[in-house]
Amino acid sequence: MRTPFRITSATLDVLEAFLASREELHGFAVAKAAGKPTGSIYPILGRLEQAGWLDSHWEAENPTEGRPRRRFYFLTPTGAQEARTIVIERRGQLPTPAAAQPPRPKLAFGFLTRWAGAW
């Protein structure tokens, strides 16, 4: 399959975040779900949007005080189809929807720390 951009592991993480979510995501939520810094997420979002895989819109309501307005992103029908194909091809399976996922362990200094509430 030919894609209009290079598919990196970070791009796969972003695509998985959208496939696992049942709603639109703002950039920080994508970064958090993908486990990547925002500085690497926004260029990926731009490439996906330019390719027609994502669409976006600005937050319609006024944001809470002290917070800038957010831009929400969502997969287009073509983007969803391409994302599913690529994720299955590269990672072997689709991500579990967010509602069904167990909590992720927290990272500290690059090492796994205790699961919340497990200790």
GIHU-V747613 format. One record per pair of residues at least 12 apart in sequence whose ideal C-beta (glycine too) atoms are under 8 Angstrom apart, sorted by sequence separation. I is the first residue (numbers start at 0). J is the second residue. D is the distance in Angstrom with one decimal. If there is no record, write none. Layout:
I/J/D ; I/J/D
//
This chain:
17/29/7.5 ; 20/32/6.9 ; 57/69/7.6 ; 58/70/7.3 ; 102/114/7.1 ; 16/29/5.3 ; 19/32/7.0 ; 57/70/5.5 ; 58/71/6.6 ; 102/115/6.3 ; 26/40/6.0 ; 56/70/7.3 ; 57/71/7.7 ; 26/41/5.9 ; 29/44/6.8 ; 55/70/5.4 ; 56/71/5.8 ; 13/29/6.0 ; 16/32/3.7 ; 55/71/6.2 ; 16/33/4.7 ; 55/72/4.6 ; 15/33/7.2 ; 26/44/6.3 ; 54/72/7.4 ; 55/73/7.4 ; 53/72/5.0 ; 54/73/6.0 ; 13/33/5.1 ; 53/73/6.8 ; 12/33/3.9 ; 53/74/6.2 ; 54/75/5.4 ; 12/34/6.5 ; 13/35/7.5 ; 52/74/6.6 ; 53/75/6.6 ; 12/35/6.0 ; 52/75/6.1 ; 9/33/7.1 ; 48/72/7.2 ; 51/75/6.1 ; 47/72/8.0 ; 52/77/6.6 ; 53/78/5.7 ; 9/35/5.5 ; 51/77/6.0 ; 52/78/3.0 ; 13/40/6.5 ; 51/78/6.8 ; 44/72/5.8 ; 50/78/7.8 ; 52/81/6.0 ; 9/39/5.6 ; 13/43/5.0 ; 52/82/6.8 ; 9/40/7.8 ; 13/44/7.1 ; 47/78/6.8 ; 10/43/5.4 ; 14/47/7.9 ; 25/58/7.7 ; 9/43/6.2 ; 13/47/7.2 ; 10/46/7.8 ; 17/53/7.6 ; 10/47/7.7 ; 4/46/4.7 ; 27/69/7.7 ; 4/47/7.9 ; 26/69/7.3 ; 29/72/6.8 ; 25/69/4.0 ; 26/70/6.4 ; 25/70/6.3 ; 3/49/7.9 ; 4/50/6.2 ; 25/71/5.3 ; 26/72/7.2 ; 3/50/4.5 ; 24/71/6.8 ; 25/72/7.3 ; 2/50/7.5 ; 23/71/4.1 ; 24/72/5.8 ; 23/72/6.5 ; 24/73/7.4 ; 23/73/4.4 ; 22/73/8.0 ; 17/72/7.5 ; 17/73/7.4 ; 18/74/7.6 ; 17/74/5.0 ; 17/78/7.9 ; 18/79/7.4 ; 17/79/7.8 ; 18/82/5.7 ; 17/82/6.5 ; 18/83/6.6 ; 32/97/7.6 ; 14/82/4.2 ; 18/86/6.4 ; 34/103/7.9 ; 14/85/6.6 ; 15/86/5.9 ; 14/86/5.7 ; 34/106/7.9 ; 11/85/7.2 ; 11/86/6.3 ; 15/90/7.6 ; 18/93/5.9 ; 19/94/4.1 ; 21/96/6.3 ; 18/94/5.4 ; 19/95/6.5 ; 20/96/7.8 ; 21/97/6.8 ; 19/96/5.7 ; 20/97/5.4 ; 21/98/7.1 ; 11/89/5.9 ; 16/94/7.9 ; 19/97/4.9 ; 2/81/7.3 ; 6/85/6.0 ; 11/90/6.4 ; 15/94/4.4 ; 0/81/7.9 ; 19/100/6.9 ; 2/85/7.2 ; 6/89/7.0 ; 0/84/6.6 ; 0/85/7.0 ; 0/88/7.2
//
